[in-house]
Amino acid sequence: MTTTVDGSAAIHHAEKAYEAIRAVNHRTLGATIPAPVAYDILGNLTGLGRGLPQALTQIATGLEQSLVHYDIRDDDGTEPAETIQLAASHLARAAALADQLERELAHAQTAISGQGYTDCGW
């Protein structure tokens, strides 16, 4: 059985993920970040890296299935199967990079896992 994605909900969640990363960027800009705080931030970002490959793969699969279930057309006359295949290829590479991202973030988190700190009040 094939289901159609609730586009508005999926778009909303992707937008919230984007906004969350922007908020992290804003909060960490020029900030001094002790290792225990960075450890927690990295843990959550590692989870992001862990989940992205699945999401990207599912988007690629959904695009490919759309050719069967919808009358897809490209504005410039290009064959839709070609552009979807190109997008799927890019999504596969992005998923592989997200796997690498997850591993690197996990290594960074492990590297600082033993650190603590005392607020010097400076």
Secondary structure as UniProt FT lines:
FT   HELIX           7..28
FT   TURN            29..30
FT   HELIX           35..69
FT   TURN            75..76
FT   HELIX           80..111
FT   TURN            112..114
//
